[in-house]
Amino acid sequence: MLAALGFATIALILLLTMSRRASVLVALILLPVLAALIGGFAGDLGELILGGLSKVAPTGIMIAFAVLYFSLMVDAGLFDPLIRALLRAAQGDPLRITVATAVLTLCVALDGDGASTFLITVSALLPVYKRLGMNPLVLSGVVCLGAGVMNMIPWGGPTVRAMAALKLDSSEVFNPVLPAMGFGIAWVLLASYLLGRRERDRLGALSPRGPATAVLKGVEDNVDDREPAASTTATTATTAESSERAAPPAAEGHDRPVLRSPGDGPGTVRVPPPRTWLNIFNLLLTIVLVVCLIREVLPLPVLFVLGFAIAVLVNHPTWEQQQALLDKHAKSVVLVTTMIFAAGVLTGILSGTKMLDEMAETLVSVVPDSFGSHLPVAVAVTGMPLSLLFTPDAYYFGVLPVLAETASGFGTDPAEVARAAILGQMTTGFPLSPLTASTFILVGMSGVSLGEHQRFVFRWAFATTLVMTAAALLTGAFSL
């Protein structure tokens, strides 16, 4: 009964959001509440929801202040040199921009934290995509692919959980799949090339002059003439739909000044670039913040709270300017954080009612005994889709040990099952899952809806898992 309720809840959430019949926020809250009522947990509903909210509260706080921080830095022009460098290297070519997106994501994701990866890459690159008139779904999709592969690193969440659940070390779980991860990285670069070529063709069809020459000169000469900060576009499907029918980038014009200082009005007066010392300060502050994030000097929410407070005091010293900044980016903060707290309602109910535990047991029970020797391959292939159903803790601490024990009974090393799991379960699958808060950072800051993002990138992400599974078989990480 509980397992059926859990599977039905997840299935309905995916169906309603991907078909746009309900917003993600409504589906994440009301469907699990309805499931809890049907399951007889009406008396515990308040406790279950509060439990889920309390678990995601630190993430919500971190994201709220991280969005404000990076929005401030985009407004201040911190990423302008990076944008110029990318545009010069890419020569205004959407294909090269897309490949550069993959490379940047692969590098930033080395810290093993999906949330910070999405915050940094999307904040830096969304202005480039908007200037060129590129589809933001390409940005969210390519970042998803790069971050998914890099989440396999030993200090990433899935691999750590797999090692802890089966009491294995990194040399047993990660090292054997390192060649497969290399193949996965190569596939991500190839996929970004293919997506970029498709985007180049789309923009070329829109503009007789082609996407490159129509944009590059105006962008480099007019760095102030850009769209608002990346995070201010987190308005779900509207942005993506408008991108699909976008006019040639050159048609946007360069006479539309954008407010650099939120306290100076609605953007009708051009504001001169900030002083050099302020640029240097912002760069140093951001570098220190990123280093502290990687080294975990303080909890992530604390770092972003302190970082934003310092940044806003220096960049906008007056009360009026600070208030204007908050007013300008309030919509972005609300859109992203409410999604995270809604996801907390879902996970709190599924975990607290033991629906996730029952789902795990049901999943394991349907594996036929004759299939035991092929279990690693089955785990690898199904891991990515199952990221949409199970939280990482539920899968790695609930499902994986049972699967490993089952495989052991057929003479298969449990370490092989762990290697297979990290090829897809909450690695290539985590940036699509509604059960992870970082997914909502990616789609929120990119300005696309979760359903559109899932439809756009699912097949590419699943192909990444298939490529790595084939490579793992060829290199002997596990056997068929």
Order of alpha helices (4+ residues) and beta strands (2+ residues): alpha-alpha-alpha-alpha-alpha-alpha-alpha-alpha-alpha-alpha-alpha-alpha-alpha-alpha-alpha-alpha-alpha-alpha-alpha-alpha-alpha
